[in-house]
Amino acid sequence: MNGHPRTHGGDGLLLQILDGDGHIVDVNQGRAAALSYPPEDILGRHFCDFIESGHCDTVSAFLHDLEDEGASRFLPIVLRDKTRNPVSALLIAQPLDANGGYACEIWTIDGMTQAMTRARLRTERNHADDVLMRTFTAITELLAKSTRISDFLRDLGLLMKAVSGFPRVIIEPPPKTATPNWLILLKDNLQRLHGPSKATGTMILDAARHAEVSADLAAEFGRDDGVALWFPDESMPTVRRHIFAVLPADRTLAKAWRAAAPLFARAIANALSYLTTWERQAGMLSTVHVRSVTDPLTRVFNRYKLEESLSSEERRARRYGSWFSVIMADIDHFKRVNDTHGHPVGDRVLEEVAARMQTSTRSTDVVGRWGARNS
């Protein structure tokens, strides 16, 4: 081909290379197929043989002007196929300085429309994939900073709207909180269809199905398609929590969420399982700590905690040159109370004295029972 680059192209893209005189020296198969000519009947012929009569001068001037700075590289043209039928197209050309010819892209209008549609769909799919990836990443980050289920669920609702693209998100509220009637009916419907088990699950609710669940649901969401998700949550009376989210208006993104909903529900379930374990362990550690520093009878601090507080206050007083006070009290004739009325009555006396001391002191004061070290 006299050193000219080989052409290639896809559906609707017709490629050709012209020499300096406008003769075709190379074409792709799409160029030949679109005009119903075999390639051998195109090569060597002048480009004017394949465009609408009377437009040759316009195309020649367009190619000639490509050398000028700022010249347009786009020209609408009308091709003629082998049966002389018109084919609307857009010519995009650039000069081949090394070979003295022109490299031409010719997009048929139908081909360009299809290519733009494919590009748009590809962009929408890439956007949907990015939204899903960012959502699952955000859930991981949210879990890392959450220590309570309530905090996680609060931020999850914000995440689903700000990152995931759901225009409305309704998370089933905790017990003793007002719950919308439509959500109660939706829960009952889901449990009837899928059982009351703690298993994680999802269900797509197209707008046409809202009325099947309840008139309230249809009235609340109208023509909005939605997705219901449920997963184990030990903080709920039914040991299960529900979320209803309106699917995005973006069809590609909505389609992606329809497919990803089960995985999304499992991710939330895993996060809640982790937080449930964390809260349970944190509660146990808190209980152990409280018991380790509390007198079991009077429920004020024990000797160990009092000695720790005294040591801390002494260090602070020495460092800042301040002072602190220590008040120690004893119950007169307490042995006589035990001997006369018995130890259970004596215990109640100790409890009452400790309670009155607590109500008579400030929140910054430390009240405790000195007693023995193991008391």
C-alpha positions in Angstrom: 0.0 0.0 0.0 3.0 2.3 -0.7 3.8 2.7 3.0 0.4 4.0 4.0 -0.9 2.9 7.5 -3.4 0.1 7.5 -7.0 1.0 8.3 -9.2 -0.5 10.9 -12.5 0.3 12.5 -15.7 -0.9 14.1 -19.4 -0.9 13.4 -20.5 2.2 11.6 -17.0 3.6 11.3 -15.7 3.7 7.7 -12.0 4.3 7.3 -10.1 5.2 4.1 -6.8 6.6 3.1 -6.4 9.0 0.2 -3.3 9.9 -1.7 -2.5 13.5 -2.5 -4.7 13.4 -5.6 -7.8 12.1 -3.7 -7.5 8.4 -4.9 -8.4 5.7 -2.3 -5.3 3.7 -1.4 -6.8 1.7 1.5 -10.2 1.0 3.1 -11.5 -1.1 5.9 -14.2 -3.8 5.5 -16.8 -1.6 7.0 -16.3 1.1 4.3 -16.8 -1.5 1.6 -19.8 -3.2 3.3 -21.6 0.0 4.0 -21.6 0.9 0.3 -22.1 -2.7 -1.0 -18.8 -2.6 -2.9 -16.1 -5.2 -2.6 -12.8 -3.6 -1.5 -11.1 -4.3 -4.8 -13.8 -2.2 -6.6 -12.9 0.8 -4.3 -9.2 0.8 -4.2 -7.6 3.1 -6.7 -10.7 5.0 -7.5 -11.2 8.7 -6.7 -13.3 9.6 -3.6 -15.7 11.6 -5.8 -17.0 8.3 -7.3 -18.6 7.5 -3.9 -20.2 10.8 -2.9 -23.3 12.6 -4.0 -22.8 14.4 -7.4 -22.0 18.1 -7.1 -20.3 17.7 -3.7 -16.8 16.8 -5.0 -15.6 20.4 -5.1 -16.8 20.9 -1.5 -14.9 17.9 -0.3 -11.8 18.8 -2.3 -11.8 22.3 -0.7 -12.3 20.8 2.7 -9.3 18.4 2.3 -7.2 21.2 0.9 -8.0 23.5 3.8 -6.9 21.0 6.4 -3.4 22.4 6.2 -4.7 25.7 7.5 -4.4 26.5 11.2 -7.8 26.4 12.8 -9.5 24.6 9.9 -12.4 22.4 10.7 -11.8 18.6 10.5 -15.5 17.8 10.3 -17.7 17.9 7.2 -21.2 16.4 6.7 -21.4 14.5 3.5 -23.8 12.2 1.6 -22.3 8.9 0.2 -23.8 6.8 -2.5 -23.8 3.0 -2.3 -23.6 0.7 -5.3 -27.3 1.2 -6.0 -26.8 5.0 -5.8 -28.9 5.2 -2.6 -27.8 8.1 -0.3 -26.0 7.3 3.0 -25.8 10.3 5.4 -22.4 10.5 7.1 -19.8 12.7 8.8 -16.3 13.0 7.4 -13.4 13.5 9.8 -10.0 13.9 8.1 -6.5 14.9 8.8 -3.5 15.2 6.5 -0.7 12.6 6.4 2.3 14.8 6.3 4.8 11.9 5.7 2.8 10.4 2.8 1.2 13.5 1.3 -2.3 12.1 1.6 -5.3 12.1 4.0 -6.5 9.7 6.7 -10.3 9.8 6.7 -12.9 8.6 9.2 -16.4 8.4 7.9 -19.2 7.9 10.4 -22.6 6.9 9.1 -25.2 8.8 11.1 -26.7 5.5 12.3 -23.3 4.2 13.2 -22.4 7.3 15.1 -25.7 7.1 17.0 -25.1 3.5 17.9 -21.5 4.3 19.0 -22.7 7.2 21.1 -25.3 5.0 22.7 -22.7 2.3 23.4 -20.4 4.9 24.9 -23.2 6.3 27.1 -24.1 2.9 28.3 -20.5 2.1 29.0 -20.1 5.3 31.0 -23.3 4.6 32.9 -22.1 1.0 33.7 -18.7 2.4 34.9 -20.5 4.9 37.0 -22.7 2.2 38.6 -19.8 0.0 39.2 -18.0 2.9 40.9 -21.0 3.7 43.1 -21.2 0.1 44.3 -17.5 -0.1 45.0 -17.5 3.2 46.9 -20.6 2.0 48.9 -19.0 -1.2 50.1 -15.8 0.6 50.9 -17.7 3.2 52.8 -19.5 0.5 54.8 -16.1 -0.9 55.9 -14.9 2.6 56.9 -18.2 3.2 58.7 -17.8 -0.1 60.7 -14.3 0.8 61.6 -15.4 4.1 63.3 -18.6 2.8 64.9 -18.9 1.4 68.4 -22.7 1.2 68.7 -25.3 -0.3 66.4 -27.4 2.9 66.7 -24.6 5.1 65.4 -23.8 2.7 62.5 -27.5 2.6 61.4 -27.8 6.4 61.6 -24.7 6.9 59.4 -25.8 4.0 57.1 -28.9 5.9 56.1 -26.8 9.0 55.3 -24.4 6.8 53.3 -27.1 5.1 51.3 -28.4 8.5 50.1 -25.1 10.4 49.7 -22.9 7.7 48.2 -25.2 4.9 47.0 -27.7 7.0 45.1 -30.9 5.9 46.9 -33.2 9.0 47.0 -35.1 7.8 50.1 -34.0 5.4 52.8 -36.2 4.3 55.7 -34.5 2.2 58.4 -36.8 0.4 60.8 -36.6 2.3 64.1 -35.7 0.8 67.4 -38.3 -0.6 69.8 -40.8 1.8 71.5 -40.3 4.3 68.6 -43.2 5.2 66.3 -43.1 3.0 63.1 -45.0 4.0 59.9 -48.0 1.9 59.3 -46.9 1.0 55.8 -43.6 -0.3 57.2 -45.4 -2.5 59.7 -47.5 -4.0 56.9 -44.5 -4.4 54.7 -42.7 -6.3 57.5 -45.7 -8.6 58.0 -45.9 -9.2 54.3 -42.2 -10.1 54.0 -42.5 -12.4 57.0 -45.5 -14.1 55.4 -43.7 -14.6 52.1 -40.2 -15.4 53.4 -40.8 -16.6 57.0 -39.9 -15.0 60.3 -36.4 -16.4 60.4 -33.3 -14.3 61.2 -31.8 -15.0 57.8 -30.6 -12.1 55.7 -32.7 -11.4 52.6 -33.9 -8.9 50.0 -36.9 -8.3 47.8 -37.4 -5.9 44.9 -40.7 -4.1 45.1 -41.6 -2.6 41.8 -44.2 0.2 42.0 -46.9 -2.0 40.5 -46.5 -4.3 43.5 -46.8 -1.7 46.2 -50.6 -2.1 46.4 -50.2 -5.8 46.9 -48.5 -5.1 50.2 -50.7 -2.3 51.4 -52.5 0.8 50.2 -50.4 2.8 52.6 -47.2 1.7 50.8 -48.7 2.6 47.4 -49.7 6.0 48.7 -46.3 6.6 50.3 -44.1 5.7 47.3 -46.4 5.9 44.3 -44.5 5.0 41.2 -41.1 4.6 42.9 -39.5 1.2 42.6 -37.9 0.1 45.8 -35.9 -2.6 47.5 -36.5 -4.2 50.9 -33.6 -5.6 52.9 -33.7 -7.5 56.2 -30.9 -8.9 58.4 -30.4 -10.2 61.9 -30.4 -7.6 64.7 -30.6 -8.8 68.3 -31.6 -5.4 69.5 -35.0 -5.8 67.8 -38.0 -7.7 69.4 -38.3 -9.8 66.2 -34.5 -10.3 66.2 -34.6 -8.8 62.6 -34.4 -5.3 61.2 -35.7 -4.0 57.9 -34.7 -1.3 55.5 -36.7 0.0 52.6 -34.9 2.2 50.0 -36.3 3.8 46.8 -34.2 2.7 43.8 -32.3 5.4 41.9 -33.9 7.1 38.9 -30.8 6.2 36.9 -31.9 2.9 35.3 -28.3 1.5 35.0 -27.6 2.3 38.6 -31.0 0.9 39.7 -30.3 -2.3 37.7 -26.9 -2.6 39.4 -28.5 -2.3 42.8 -31.2 -4.8 42.0 -28.4 -7.3 41.3 -26.2 -6.2 44.3 -28.9 -6.0 46.9 -28.3 -9.5 48.4 -24.6 -8.8 48.7 -25.4 -5.4 50.2 -27.7 -6.9 52.8 -25.1 -9.5 53.8 -22.5 -6.7 54.2 -24.8 -4.9 56.6 -25.6 -8.1 58.4 -21.9 -8.8 58.9 -21.4 -5.3 60.2 -24.2 -5.6 62.7 -23.0 -9.0 63.8 -19.6 -7.5 64.5 -21.1 -4.6 66.4 -23.4 -6.8 68.4 -20.4 -8.9 69.6 -18.5 -5.7 70.3 -21.3 -4.2 72.4 -21.7 -7.4 74.3 -18.0 -7.7 75.1 -17.8 -4.0 76.0 -20.7 -4.4 78.3 -19.1 -7.4 80.0 -15.8 -5.5 80.4 -17.7 -2.6 81.8 -19.5 -4.8 84.3 -16.2 -6.5 85.4 -14.6 -3.1 85.8 -17.5 -1.7 87.9 -17.5 -4.8 90.1 -13.7 -4.6 90.6 -13.9 -1.1 92.0 -17.3 -1.2 93.8 -18.2 -2.4 97.2 -20.9 -5.1 96.6 -23.0 -4.2 99.7 -23.1 -0.4 99.6 -22.5 0.0 95.8 -20.0 2.8 96.4 -16.3 2.6 95.6 -14.3 0.0 97.5 -10.9 0.3 99.4 -8.9 -0.4 96.2 -10.6 2.5 94.3 -10.3 4.8 97.2 -6.5 4.2 97.5 -6.2 4.7 93.8 -8.1 8.0 94.0 -6.1 9.2 97.0 -2.8 8.5 95.1 -4.0 10.4 92.0 -5.2 13.4 94.0 -1.9 13.5 95.9 0.1 13.6 92.6 -2.2 16.3 91.2 -1.9 18.4 94.4 1.9 18.2 94.5 2.2 19.1 90.8 -0.1 22.2 90.9 0.5 23.2 94.4 -3.2 22.8 95.3 -4.9 20.9 98.0 -7.7 18.4 98.6 -9.7 17.1 101.5 -10.4 13.7 102.9 -13.4 13.1 105.2 -13.6 9.8 107.0 -16.8 8.8 109.0 -17.6 6.0 111.3 -21.0 4.8 112.5 -21.2 5.0 116.3 -22.2 1.8 118.2 -22.5 -0.1 114.9 -21.5 -3.4 116.6 -24.4 -3.0 119.0 -26.8 -2.8 115.9 -25.4 -6.0 114.6 -25.6 -7.8 117.9 -29.1 -6.5 118.8 -30.8 -6.6 115.4 -28.7 -9.0 113.4 -26.3 -8.6 110.5 -29.1 -8.2 107.8 -30.3 -5.0 109.6 -26.7 -3.9 110.0 -26.3 -4.3 106.2 -29.3 -2.1 105.6 -27.9 0.6 107.8 -24.7 0.6 105.9 -26.6 0.8 102.6 -28.7 3.7 103.9 -25.6 5.6 105.2 -23.8 5.1 101.8 -26.9 6.3 99.9 -27.2 9.5 102.0 -23.5 10.3 101.5 -23.8 9.9 97.8 -26.8 12.3 97.6 -25.0 14.8 99.8 -21.8 15.1 97.7 -20.9 16.6 94.4 -20.3 14.7 91.2 -16.6 15.4 91.4 -16.4 14.0 94.9 -15.4 10.3 95.5 -17.4 8.3 98.0 -16.3 4.9 99.1 -16.3 2.3 101.9 -12.8 2.0 103.5 -13.4 -1.2 105.4 -11.0 -4.1 104.7 -8.9 -4.3 101.4 -10.9 -7.1 100.0 -14.3 -5.5 100.9 
